[in-house]
Amino acid sequence: MNYVYILQSEVDNSFYIGFTENLEKRVEQHNNGESIYTSRKIPWKLVYFEEMSSKTEAIKRERFLKAQKNKIFYQRLINSLDR
């Protein structure tokens, strides 16, 4: 299974969007400083994810989410889980 995910930094509440085949391992890598881009804002919490049936779908969805560049959009998406 492939996943698109949104992490939120507990340092400054910023978001990071990515995709992976192993969600638990990837979040752990972010919090262990194994990703250069996210290492300065540790700790991260997983606030949203979607399962995708293919890597291609996950990449397309990741690109769409990153293109939004809108914290309100991301927050609404995250809040939609609380229904």
Backbone as CSV, one residue per row, in Angstrom:
resi,resn,N_x,N_y,N_z,CA_x,CA_y,CA_z,C_x,C_y,C_z
1,MET,0.850,-1.183,0.000,0.000,0.000,0.000,0.891,1.239,0.000
2,ASN,0.411,2.280,-0.604,1.109,3.563,-0.652,0.296,4.594,0.116
3,TYR,0.995,5.529,0.711,0.346,6.534,1.554,0.820,7.934,1.179
4,VAL,-0.102,8.868,1.252,0.218,10.295,1.216,-0.053,10.770,2.635
5,TYR,0.842,11.574,3.181,0.694,11.952,4.581,1.023,13.425,4.796
6,ILE,0.485,13.940,5.879,0.799,15.295,6.312,1.307,15.203,7.746
7,LEU,2.477,15.775,7.950,3.046,15.891,9.290,2.925,17.334,9.732
8,GLN,2.838,17.548,11.021,2.832,18.900,11.565,3.936,19.004,12.607
9,SER,4.739,20.033,12.483,5.838,20.247,13.413,5.294,20.748,14.740
10,GLU,5.769,20.165,15.816,5.375,20.629,17.138,6.178,21.857,17.563
11,VAL,7.161,22.233,16.747,7.972,23.423,17.024,7.247,24.685,16.573
12,ASP,6.769,24.678,15.314,6.162,25.897,14.768,4.832,25.653,14.041
13,ASN,4.278,24.450,14.169,2.998,24.079,13.553,3.010,24.064,12.034
14,SER,4.177,24.123,11.414,4.239,24.035,9.960,3.921,22.616,9.507
15,PHE,3.585,22.483,8.226,3.208,21.192,7.673,4.282,20.670,6.730
16,TYR,4.346,19.347,6.636,5.191,18.682,5.648,4.337,17.606,4.992
17,ILE,4.394,17.527,3.667,3.600,16.561,2.908,4.548,15.617,2.193
18,GLY,4.244,14.330,2.251,5.073,13.351,1.574,4.282,12.117,1.198
19,PHE,4.979,11.151,0.575,4.363,9.860,0.287,5.365,8.763,0.612
20,THR,4.842,7.585,0.889,5.693,6.463,1.288,4.939,5.157,1.140
21,GLU,5.671,4.064,1.180,5.065,2.738,1.215,4.946,2.231,2.651
22,ASN,5.738,2.794,3.562,5.735,2.359,4.957,5.574,3.594,5.847
23,LEU,4.349,3.875,6.203,4.026,5.109,6.916,4.701,5.187,8.286
24,GLU,4.609,4.145,9.056,5.184,4.157,10.405,6.700,4.385,10.355
25,LYS,7.373,3.684,9.478,8.825,3.822,9.352,9.204,5.228,8.886
26,ARG,8.427,5.772,7.950,8.750,7.090,7.406,8.599,8.176,8.459
27,VAL,7.549,8.123,9.259,7.364,9.105,10.329,8.523,9.000,11.324
28,GLU,8.918,7.779,11.625,10.051,7.561,12.526,11.325,8.184,11.943
29,GLN,11.541,8.029,10.642,12.717,8.615,9.992,12.702,10.134,10.110
30,HIS,11.545,10.743,9.917,11.440,12.203,10.060,11.813,12.619,11.479
31,ASN,11.322,11.901,12.467,11.568,12.264,13.868,12.959,11.885,14.360
32,ASN,13.655,11.044,13.618,15.037,10.695,13.953,16.047,11.583,13.226
33,GLY,15.557,12.567,12.478,16.452,13.475,11.763,17.051,12.887,10.510
34,GLU,16.465,11.821,9.976,16.989,11.172,8.784,16.566,11.857,7.490
35,SER,15.728,12.850,7.582,15.330,13.644,6.422,15.873,15.052,6.627
36,ILE,16.739,15.474,5.745,17.385,16.783,5.891,16.350,17.905,5.966
37,TYR,15.335,17.830,5.111,14.352,18.912,5.034,13.576,19.080,6.341
38,THR,13.273,17.982,7.017,12.436,18.070,8.219,13.231,18.020,9.522
39,SER,14.515,17.829,9.450,15.311,17.624,10.670,15.348,18.834,11.603
40,ARG,15.140,20.017,11.093,15.221,21.221,11.931,13.952,21.524,12.716
41,LYS,12.875,20.797,12.407,11.607,21.096,13.069,11.062,19.906,13.845
42,ILE,11.951,19.031,14.291,11.574,17.869,15.096,11.067,18.358,16.452
43,PRO,10.037,17.784,17.017,9.330,16.575,16.620,8.162,16.859,15.684
44,TRP,7.821,15.846,14.901,6.700,15.876,13.969,5.623,14.928,14.451
45,LYS,4.373,15.306,14.190,3.276,14.384,14.488,2.490,14.140,13.200
46,LEU,2.072,12.915,13.024,1.262,12.550,11.869,-0.152,13.053,12.119
47,VAL,-0.638,13.944,11.246,-1.964,14.518,11.446,-2.968,14.094,10.384
48,TYR,-2.463,13.497,9.277,-3.363,13.108,8.193,-2.657,12.120,7.286
49,PHE,-3.403,11.149,6.785,-2.860,10.286,5.734,-3.996,9.705,4.911
50,GLU,-3.669,9.336,3.698,-4.588,8.675,2.780,-3.899,7.447,2.222
51,GLU,-4.624,6.360,2.094,-4.097,5.158,1.451,-4.368,5.252,-0.042
52,MET,-3.379,4.899,-0.840,-3.519,4.911,-2.292,-3.167,3.526,-2.825
53,SER,-3.816,3.136,-3.894,-3.588,1.796,-4.420,-2.307,1.684,-5.243
54,SER,-1.764,2.809,-5.690,-0.533,2.738,-6.485,0.399,3.898,-6.138
55,LYS,1.655,3.712,-6.445,2.645,4.756,-6.218,2.331,5.970,-7.086
56,THR,1.889,5.722,-8.310,1.543,6.814,-9.227,0.439,7.692,-8.640
57,GLU,-0.599,7.059,-8.090,-1.686,7.824,-7.462,-1.176,8.627,-6.278
58,ALA,-0.310,8.021,-5.481,0.236,8.705,-4.301,1.053,9.927,-4.707
59,ILE,1.860,9.789,-5.745,2.675,10.918,-6.216,1.788,12.036,-6.735
60,LYS,0.749,11.694,-7.487,-0.169,12.716,-8.013,-0.862,13.462,-6.874
61,ARG,-1.317,12.710,-5.876,-2.003,13.337,-4.744,-1.042,14.202,-3.936
62,GLU,0.185,13.727,-3.731,1.185,14.519,-3.021,1.437,15.833,-3.751
63,ARG,1.605,15.765,-5.055,1.841,16.989,-5.848,0.670,17.948,-5.744
64,PHE,-0.563,17.408,-5.785,-1.742,18.256,-5.650,-1.741,18.959,-4.295
65,LEU,-1.507,18.206,-3.230,-1.529,18.798,-1.892,-0.432,19.839,-1.726
66,LYS,0.761,19.550,-2.223,1.859,20.512,-2.116,1.564,21.782,-2.906
67,ALA,0.874,21.652,-4.023,0.564,22.808,-4.861,-0.413,23.764,-4.191
68,GLN,-1.169,23.279,-3.209,-2.146,24.143,-2.530,-1.452,25.248,-1.743
69,LYS,-0.343,24.936,-1.097,0.420,25.922,-0.322,-0.495,26.802,0.532
70,ASN,-1.395,26.144,1.240,-2.420,26.881,1.964,-2.704,26.177,3.292
71,LYS,-2.283,26.768,4.387,-2.461,26.148,5.702,-3.926,25.941,6.051
72,ILE,-4.783,26.847,5.616,-6.218,26.698,5.894,-6.760,25.465,5.175
73,PHE,-6.349,25.267,3.926,-6.757,24.076,3.172,-6.325,22.809,3.910
74,TYR,-5.059,22.771,4.342,-4.551,21.593,5.044,-5.302,21.370,6.346
75,GLN,-5.570,22.434,7.082,-6.271,22.308,8.361,-7.686,21.787,8.151
76,ARG,-8.356,22.238,7.104,-9.710,21.734,6.808,-9.667,20.254,6.461
77,LEU,-8.663,19.853,5.699,-8.496,18.451,5.340,-8.285,17.614,6.598
78,ILE,-7.441,18.069,7.475,-7.168,17.378,8.735,-8.428,17.323,9.597
79,ASN,-9.132,18.448,9.679,-10.348,18.500,10.495,-11.453,17.624,9.945
80,SER,-11.422,17.322,8.653,-12.452,16.476,8.053,-12.401,15.062,8.636
81,LEU,-11.301,14.698,9.268,-11.184,13.385,9.899,-11.960,13.320,11.201
82,ASP,-12.254,14.466,11.780,-12.901,14.541,13.095,-14.425,14.413,13.030
83,ARG,-14.971,14.131,11.880,-16.424,14.073,11.744,-17.065,13.051,12.615
